[in-house]
Amino acid sequence: MALASTVNLDAIARRKSGRLSRTEIIDSAAGGGRRIDGVHVMEHAKRGDPVALEIINDYADYLGILLYNIFQTFDPEIIVVGGGLVNWEFGYFERVKEKACSLAGNMQYVPLEIVKAQVGIGAGVVGAAALLLEP
């Protein structure tokens, strides 16, 4: 999952920008001395930056593939997704669900349910804390 994590955003954005003649996402990060993160990607996607928009689509596809693999391996009734990136705009979460469900195709007897965590971006912390309470 590291490929579609916020940790890897900076490296992916820099690699993708090398293919294009013009992109602001790298220039603004370099000028401000900051690494590219999810907020940075969303800011530039709203301005129409092609690298930022491509990252959003790629990340949605990667997460959709992961969720499909979880479906195939564990056959869960529901998959709950949390973290800051699930709140990206531009149809990100819808594309994640579409990718996972399209890969599952007619292998499903019951539609695959994928929802956003109600806890928000702190879902991972809550889950980790819950593990401490188990015997």
Salt bridges, closest charged atoms under 4 A:
ASP10 OD2 - ARG14 NE 2.86
ASP10 OD2 - ARG35 NH1 3.62
GLU24 OE2 - ARG22 NH2 2.77
ASP37 OD1 - ARG34 NH2 3.58
GLU43 OE1 - ARG34 NH1 3.93
GLU54 OE2 - LYS16 NZ 2.98
GLU54 OE2 - ARG19 NH2 2.59
ASP58 OD2 - LYS16 NZ 2.34
ASP61 OD1 - ARG95 NE 2.92
GLU89 OE2 - LYS46 NZ 3.31
